[in-house]
Amino acid sequence: MKEKETNVKNFQIDNNNYFKKIIILLYFFIWCFYIHYYYSEKKIISIKFYNKIIEQNMFYEMLTNFTSYSQFYEDLILFAIFFDIKKGFYVDIGANDPNHISVTKAFYLRGWNGLNIEPLPKMHKKLNKYRKRDINLKIGVGEKKGKEILIDKGTGSTLKKYNSKRHGNKLIINIYTMKYILNKYVPKNETIHFCKIDIEGGEKNALLGYDFENYRPKVFCIESTKPGTNIPCHEEWEYLLIENDYSFVYKYKINRFYIDNRISGLRERFMLSRNSIKIISKKKYK
């Protein structure tokens, strides 16, 4: 009887050890899966990039010291992506004033340059005065070449065909496609870091006339509401970006940001910057 009791106890001990080993192995596999998932490219920044920026405490300090000139901190968001680019290139479609609520002023002051498209004569004159390194064009953008009536309402200026009820001074302006403009003024080997589009209802036509094969901005920043409202309108034109291998990555206020899927590392930078921007904007830009 004692021998049987001993065998039963040994069996219980072995059985308990067996289950413990099973549990430990399960925990190990779950932990491995978690690590892989957590640090995967789609979810969070790579360990190397994390160490490079966060451990040196550079990123947060640079954003904290950044002066924003734009309306909804578009420049802050873009700077968080391109903070390490000393001399970049931008395309600003609907540039308006070079100093007041400007998305590109902060970059220009840091040594960047770019292409500004602004049909209003008064604003174009200011661009020529304050943006001597830039290419400043007094034209409009559309799906095809032609002439259109522009209603002058300052930052709310729009083509008559987009908003016939809007009142203001009327100007006849020349319209060109972005394909034509880029081919004429921008070298094909030029890296376009970002393209901002804010033309009060003309975003779709600007994208329809864009040359996605030869001139691919790393990031698009596009106003995504109907003129003068908070009504979303991105469904009207977003498919054009998706068809050309861009992905939506971030929305802030009235703007949506899209990244080039052909360039690695952009999603990582947006994932890093989003939380930092939320913290900094609450503290500094209230």
N, C-alpha and C positions, 0 to 999 in steps of 0.2 A: 504493500500500500504506500509506503514511504517513497519507494522508487517511482510509482505512478504519479504521486504528488509532485515529486521533483521534476519529472518529465513535463507535467502540465505547466509548472512555473517557468521552466526553460522555454517552453513553447510560447507562453505569454510574453516573456521578455524579448524573445526573438521577433515575435509578432509586433510588439511595440516599437522595436528598433526599425523594423521594416517600414512601418507607417511613418515614423519620423523621417526616414530617408526619403520616402515618397514626398512628404510635405516640403522638406528642404529643397528637393529637386524642383518641385512646382514653384516655390518661391524664387528659385534661381532663374527659371525660365521666364517667369512673369517679370522679374527685374530686368532681364536682358531685353525682353520685348519693350518694356517701358523706356529703357535707355535708347534703344534704336528709334522708337517712335518719337521720343522727346527731342532728340537731336537730329531727326531727319530733316532734310532740306525744306520740306513743305511746312514744317511746324515752327522751327525756331532757328536762330543763327547757329552756325558751326562753332565748335569749341575754339578753333584758331581765331576766328573773327571776334568771338566773345573776349578772348584773352587780349587780343590786339587793342580793342577799344575800351572795354569796360574796366579791365584791371588797371589800365593807365589813367583812367578817369578823364580821358580826353573828351569823349563824346558829350557827356553831360555838361562839362565846363564850356565847350564851344557853343552848344545850343543856348546855354544860359547867357552868354555874352553876345549872342546874335541880336542885331537890330532888325526888326521886321518892318518893311515898308508897304506890304500888300494888305488887302482888305481882310482876308480870312486866313492869314498866315501861310499862304501857298508857298512863299519864299522860304519860310522856316521849315516846312515839310520837305521841300526840294533840297534845301541845304543839308538836312539830316541824311539825305541820300548821297549827295555829292560833296560832302564837307572836305574831302581830301583831294578834290580837283582844283588846281590853282588857276588854270586858264581853260575854262570850258566854253561851249558854244550853245546858245539858246535860239529858239525861234518863237517869237511872240506875235501871234495873230490876233489883232485887236489890242495893240499896245497902249493906246491912249496916252495919258500923261507919264512922262519919264520919271517923275518924282513922287507924285501923289498916288496912293494905292497901286504902286507898281510891283509886279511880281519879279521883275528882272533887275531893279536898281541895286539891291544888295549884292548881286552877282557881278554887276558891272563895276561896282566899287572895289570888288575883290580881284579885278583884272580880267574878268570874262568879257566876251563880246558876242554879238549875235545879229540876227535879222529881225527888225521890227516892222510890222505892217500896220499902218494907221492912216485911214483915208481923210480924217478931219484935218483941214489945212492948219489950224491953230496948234493942234497937238503935234502934227508932223514937224512944224517949225520948231517947237520945243525939243523934239527928239533930235533934230539936227544940231541944236545948240548944246544940249547936255549929253548926247551920245555920239560923240565924234568917232569913236572906234567902231560903232555899229553901222550896219546897212539899214537905212531908214527909207521905207517906200510909202508914198502917198497913193495907195490903191486899195481896192477891195478884193476879197477872195470868194470864189464860187466854184461851181461844178464845171463851168465853161466860160470862155472869154466873152466879154460883152460890156454893156453899160447898164447901170442901175441907178435908181433914185435913193439917196441916203438921207434919212431924217436926222438932223443934228440935235441930239439931246445929251450932249456931254458923254458921261460914262454909259448912258443908256441909248446911245445912237444905234440905229438899226436901218437895214434896207426897208423900203416901203413895203415890198412884197412879203416881208416877215411880220409886219405889224402896221397895217394901213390906218389904224385908228390913232396911232401916235402922232402928236403934233410937234412941229419944230421947223427950223430952217431946212429947206430942201436943196440938196446938191446932187448933181449928176457926176458919178464917179466911174472910173474904169475898173472892170472886174477881170481878174486873171486866175487861172488854176494854180494851186500850190505846186503842181508838177512843173509848170512853166517857170514859176518864180524861183524854185529851188534849182532847177537846171541852169538858169541864167545867172544866179547870184551866189550859189553855194557850191564849192568844189565837191566832187563825188567822194573824195577821201576824207571829208570833214566829218568828225564825230559830233552828232547833235545830241547833247545830253538831255535836254528836255524841250518839249514844244507845248506852249500854253495857247489854248483857243478860248476866246471870250468875245464872240461877235453877235450876241443878242439874237439868237435864232438861226444863225447861219452855220452852225457847227456841222450839220450833216453835209451841206454842200461843200464845205471846206475839206472834209474827209473824202468825199466822192472824187474831188479833184487832186487828191494827194498821191505822191509817188512813193509807195511803201517799199518798193524794191530797191531803190537807190538811196533813199534818205529816210533812215529809220531812227527816230528819236528813241533814246533809252526809256524815257518816261513821257507820257502825255498827261497834261493837266487840263481838264476841260470843264467849263461851266455846264452844269447838267440840269438846269431848271429853265422853265419858260421865262422870257424876258419880263422883269419886274415882278416875278412871283416866286413862290417856293414849290411850285408844281414840277415834279420830276419830268424830264423829257429825254433821258438817256436812251430809252428803248428805241427812239427814232433813229439813232446813229451808232449805238454801241456795237451792233453786229458787224459794222465795217471794220472795227478794230479787231474783233475776235477772228473774223475771216482772214485778217492779215497777221495773225499769230501774236496778238497782244492779249493780255489778261487784266481784268479789273483787280485792283489790289487794295484800294483804300478810298474812303469817302470822308470828306470833312466839309461841313456846311453845304455850300452849293456846288462844290467841285468834286469830281471823280478823277482818280489817278489810275493809269494803266501802264503796265511794264511790258517790254519786249521779251517774249518767251525765249528768244534766241540768245539772250545774254544771261549768263549765270551770275548769281549773287545779288541781283536786284531785289528779289523777294526777301532775302535775308536782311537786307538793309532796311526795308520797309517794316519788317517785323521788329527790328531793333528800335527803329525811330518812333513808332506809333505810341508806345507807352511813355517814352521820354518826352515827346511833344505834349501829351496830355498833362503830364506833371508840370512842365515848364510853362505852358500856356496858361495854366491855372494860377501859377505864382506870379508870372511876369507880365502877361498880356491880358489881364482881366479888364 
